[in-house]
Amino acid sequence: MTKPNHTSIQKCEHCDYWTDGNKAYCSSCGEILDLEFRKERASLEKKLKELPLFMEWFTLKRARNNPFYFILEKLIQGGQFILMIVVLIVTIILFLLPG
């Protein structure tokens, strides 16, 4: 029978559970055991949230309080949707055209 290697045991900083240090994730809570990797991943997730989306819907700040701005906002968003559909249809037609 092999003797357990006590140097490979690592305490999870998230749940204080002792886990095999060779594992990447805690056996109890599933948190990443490598602190540097966890910090790097958190910073990348923060940067990802700051990036703009591929297509953001146009919004007006005054649309919540004023019905005119609300209708104007919905008209602009409808125009964005129609433009998106037209671009999609043109892309599909160009893709399906023979070489």
C-alpha positions in Angstrom: 0.0 0.0 0.0 1.4 3.4 -0.9 1.7 6.1 1.6 -0.1 9.4 0.8 2.2 12.3 -0.1 1.3 15.1 2.3 3.2 17.7 0.3 0.7 17.4 -2.5 -2.3 18.4 -0.4 -3.5 21.9 -0.8 -6.1 23.9 1.1 -8.8 25.6 -1.0 -8.9 29.3 -0.3 -12.6 29.5 -1.2 -14.0 26.8 1.1 -11.1 25.8 3.3 -11.3 22.2 2.2 -8.1 20.2 1.8 -7.7 18.8 -1.7 -5.2 16.9 -3.7 -2.7 19.6 -4.8 -2.2 17.9 -8.2 -5.8 18.7 -9.1 -6.7 22.0 -10.9 -10.1 22.4 -9.1 -11.2 21.9 -5.5 -13.0 18.6 -4.9 -15.5 20.3 -2.6 -16.6 23.6 -4.3 -15.0 23.3 -7.7 -13.0 26.6 -7.4 -9.7 26.9 -9.2 -6.9 26.1 -6.8 -4.1 28.1 -8.6 -4.4 31.6 -7.3 -2.5 33.2 -10.1 -4.7 31.5 -12.7 -7.8 32.6 -10.8 -6.6 36.2 -10.8 -5.8 36.1 -14.5 -9.2 34.5 -15.3 -11.0 37.2 -13.3 -9.2 40.0 -15.1 -10.0 38.4 -18.5 -13.6 38.1 -17.5 -13.7 41.8 -16.5 -12.1 42.8 -19.8 -14.6 40.7 -21.7 -17.6 42.4 -20.0 -16.1 45.8 -21.0 -16.0 44.9 -24.7 -18.9 46.1 -26.8 -21.3 43.5 -28.1 -21.4 42.7 -31.9 -24.7 44.5 -32.2 -26.1 46.7 -29.4 -29.6 48.0 -29.6 -29.9 51.8 -29.7 -31.3 53.2 -26.4 -32.3 56.7 -25.4 -31.8 57.9 -21.8 -35.0 59.8 -21.7 -37.1 56.9 -23.0 -38.2 55.8 -19.5 -39.9 59.0 -18.6 -41.2 60.3 -21.9 -43.6 58.4 -24.2 -42.3 60.3 -27.3 -38.8 59.2 -26.7 -40.0 55.7 -25.9 -41.8 55.5 -29.3 -38.8 57.0 -31.0 -36.4 54.5 -29.4 -38.7 51.6 -30.5 -38.8 52.9 -34.1 -35.0 53.2 -34.2 -34.7 49.7 -32.8 -37.2 48.4 -35.4 -35.1 50.0 -38.1 -32.0 48.3 -36.7 -33.8 45.0 -36.8 -34.9 45.4 -40.4 -31.4 46.4 -41.4 -30.1 43.3 -39.7 -32.6 41.1 -41.6 -31.7 42.7 -44.9 -28.0 42.1 -44.3 -28.7 38.5 -43.3 -30.8 37.9 -46.5 -28.1 39.5 -48.8 -25.4 37.4 -47.1 -27.4 34.2 -47.6 -28.1 35.0 -51.2 -24.4 35.8 -51.9 -23.4 32.6 -50.2 -25.8 30.5 -52.2 -24.9 32.0 -55.6 -22.8 29.6 -57.7 -19.2 30.6 -58.0 
